[in-house]
Amino acid sequence: MDSFVRTSVDNGVTWTPPSLVYPNKDRQTMGTPTAIVDHSTDTIFLFLNPQHGGHDAKDGRRVLLLNSTDCGHSWSEPWDMTSELVEEGWDNVWMGTQQGIAVELPGGKTRLIMCANHHGTSSNGAHTVYSDNHGLTWQNGHTLSSPASLGECALAQTSAGVFMYGRVVIDNPNITTPRRSLAFSSDYGRSFAAGRTDAFPGNPGADCEGAFMEFGGKFLVASPFGAVSPANPSRHNYTVLVSDAVDGKPTTWHHLPGADPLSPGIEAEYSTMQVPSADNSTVFVLYERGDIYQEGVGPKSSLRLTQLKFP
């Protein structure tokens, strides 16, 4: 599918019509676009993941990189980064599901970094993709595959270090099995210690990507949060959790008022969160909801942008 962008200059009150970023003339499957902003150069980097034909990376699963220097109004031609970022033995790769972040390094330097995940004959798990030279070159971090195979993930930095929130891929319909992992990096996101699945209360969430961020001394995670009924344990009940940070680390998680859940009993899937710099009192949540799999249940599938009071 084609890739588009919409922008807002009034804190999300109004939005521009969709503007074409990447015309997908071959009607390929397009992985979730992932953006990273370099505020020091006012450049937006955008990774795209088109897939043409087979499941194998060499048959068309590519990594493209575009940039914009005018706040997303126009975009460069794409650079093909497949050879640099799809390693030998990887038969598929997904470049992020949530926006990347800028990580502060010693000496006043900045690392642009995002999450990705892959599988293949040589490696399975989550990894980071980062640049230490303002997007001139990019490289992969180390693979994290513990405590189980890790899928889509997201990052946040605090005074303690960099955290990775990841989906634990478990082929098991038992929704009480931990499906969320929180891992810690002491080298600014290049590598991570084994993730912990005991960090989240109660139902650990459905088998789906989740959004993750830190802002103002609080962590937020959001994802489908379990079953409509024991017979229907799939992706429903999109819920936001919040935790205060103590010494830069999350403590006890609880449900965010007004988002418990956002769409009761309705299918929900991929999402992202952001606190707009112009208004630190709210958080935007963008997520898929409705009859995503066209089973004739619930409202028509759509993207929903919800604005919540920041805790």
N, C-alpha and C positions, 0 to 999 in steps of 0.2 A: 504494500500500500504506500501511497505518497506520505511524506512527512510534512507537517505544517507547524506553525508557531502562532500563538496569539499573545499579545502584550497588553499590559495595563499600566497607566501612569497615574492612577488615582486610587492606589491601594486596593485594587480589585473591585471597585464599584462598577466600572465599565471595562470592556475588553474590545480590542480591535477584531475585525473579521479574520478568519484564518488566512495566513500568508504562507505560500509554498516555500519549503526549505529544500526538499529533495524530490524531484519528479521521478517516480518509480515506474518508468515506462514499461518495464518487463513484468509488472504486477507481482513482484516478489513478496514473500513474507518478510516483514520488517520487524526486527527485534526492537525492544523498547528504547527509544532515543534517550541518551544520557548526557546532560549538560554539566559543565564545570565553568565557573566564572573566575577569571584572574583579574581581581580588582586593581592590581598595580598597573596593568596595561589596558584595562577596560575591554578585555577580550572574552568572548564566550566561546568555549570549545564544545562541540557536539559530536558524540560518537553515535554512529548508526550501525545496525547489524543486519544487512540484507541477506536473505537466503534464497538462492535460486536452485531449484531441482532437489538434489539429494540431501540427506542428513549430514553427510561428511563435509568437513570444512573445505577440503580441496575441491569439492564439487560445487562450491558456491557460497558456503557460509563465510562471509567476508566481514572485515572490520573497516569502516570508513570514518574519517575524521574531517569535520568542517569547522570553520570558525566565523565569527561575526565581530566586527569592531564598531558597530553602530547600534548596539542594544537590540540586536536581532532583526533589524529591518532588512538587512541583506546578508547573504552568506557566500562564503568562498566556494570554489569547486572542491569536491571531496578528494582527500588523499586516501589511497588504499593502504591501510596499516596491517593487512593480514599477515604478511611475512614477518613483521616485527612482533606482533602480539598473539599470534596463534602458534603455539610451540609444537615441535615435533611430537607426534603421538597423541595430540588432542584431536578428537574427531568432531567436536562442537564447542562453541564458546558463546557466551551471552555477556555482552558488555553492559553490565549494570541494569538496575531497574529504578534507581532513584538518583537524583542529582549528586554529583561529586562535591567535594569540599576542598578548601584551601587550608593546609596544615602549616602551622608556624614551626619553622626549624630554628636551631641555634644560629646566632649570627645575623638575625633579621631576614633570613631567607624564607621562601615559601615553597611548599610542595603542593602541586595540584594532584589530587588523588580521587579515585573512584573505585567502587567494587565491581567485580566481575565473577563469573563462575564458568566452569568447563567440565567436560568429561572426555575420556579417551582411553587408549590402551596403556598410556604411560602415567596418567594422573587423573584424579577426580577430586573436585572440591571447589572452594572459593579462593579468590586471590584478588589482589589490588592491581590497578594500573595507574602509574604515576609519572609525573614530570617534575624535575627539579630546575628546569631552565625555561620556564614560562611557555611550555608547550612546544618547544623546538624539537625535542625528542621525547619518546615515551617508552616505558619498560614495565614488565610484570613484576609484582612482588612474589613472595613465596606462597605456595599452595597450602591452604588449611583444610584438612579433611577429618578433623577430630572434633567432637566425639563420634560423628557419623558423617556420611557424605553430606556436604554442605552445598546448598544451592544459592539462590539470590540473596544478596546481602546489602547492607548500607553502613555508613561510617559516621562517627562523630568524634571530635577532639575536645578534651578538657585539660585542665592543669595536670591531671594524672597521666595522660597519654591518649592514644587513639583506641576507640572501641569499634568492634565489628559486630553488628547484629545480623544473624543469619538464619535462614530457613534450613532446618534439619530435614533432609529428604528421607522419609520412612515409608516404605510400601506396606502400610498397615492401617486398616480402617479404625483402629482403636484411638479415639480422639484424646484419651488420657495420656497417651505416649508423648513425651516431650518433643515438640517440633520447633522450638526456638533455642538459639544458642547465642551467648554473649561472650566474645573473646576480646582479649586485651593485647595491645602492642606497645612495647617500650622503645621501638625504633621507628616511630612516626609512620606506622602503617605498612612497612615493608614486610614484616612477618608478625605472626600472632601466636600466642600460647593457645593450647587446646581450649575450645569454647566450653562454657558451662551451660547446662540446660536446666539448672535448678534456680535460675534467677527470677523466674516469673511465676506469679501466683495462680493457683487454680488451673483451669483449662489452658493449656499452653498454646492454643490457637490451631486453626485448620492448616492443612498442608498447602501453604501458599506464601508468596512473598509478603513481607511486611515493611512498613515505613519506619524510619528511625531518625531521631535528631536530638541534639542538645542545644538549649538556649537559656540564658538567664539563670543558670544554676539548676536547671531541670532537664531530665531526659523524658522523651516521649516515644512510645512505640505504638503502632497501629496496624491492624490486620483483621481479616476475617477471624472470628473468635469462637469457632466451634459449631456445634450441631443445632439444627432446628429441632430435631428429635433424634433418639438413638438410631433410628432407621435412616437418618439423613445427616451424616456427619461431615458433609462437604463444606464448601466455602460460603459461609453465611455470617450474618451478625457482625458487621464491621464495627470494631471497638478500638478506643484509644486508651492507653494506659500512661500514667505519669509517675515519675519518681524524682524526689529531691536528690541532688548531688551533694555528697559530703566528701571533702578532699578530692573532688573531681570524679567520684565514683557513685554509681546509682545505689540507692538504699532499698526501701520498701516500695513496691509498685501498687498503685490503686487506680481505679477506674476514673477517667476524666468525666466530671459532671457534664451532661448534655451529649455525651458520646458513648452511651452504655446500653445498647449500641446505637449507631447512627441510623441504621436501617434494619429494624428488628425483623428477623425471619426472611430476609431478602438475600439472594445471592450477591456476593461481593468478592472482588479479586484484587488486582494490582493497584498500587497507590503510591502517593508521595505526600510529604508535608513540608511546609515552609512558613517561617515567620517573616513577614515583609519588613524591610528595614525602615520603612516610613511609619510603621505602627507596631510597636512591640507589645501591644495588648491583645493581639489576636494571632491565631495560627490558621493557615489555610490547609485543608485536607482535600486532595484530589484523588478520587477512587472510582473504580468500575463497579456498577451495581445493576441489578435487574436480571432478566432472563438471559444470562450470558451464553448458556449452552443451548438456547432455543428449545427448551423442553416444554414450553407453553405454561410456565409457572411464574407468576409475579409480573411486574411491570417490564416494559421493553428495555433492553440493555442500553446503558448510556454511561457517559462520564459525568460525575457529579462533583462540583466544587463547593465545599462547605467551609464556612468561616466560624471558628469557635473561639470563645474567650480563652486567652492564654492563662494557665493556672498561676 
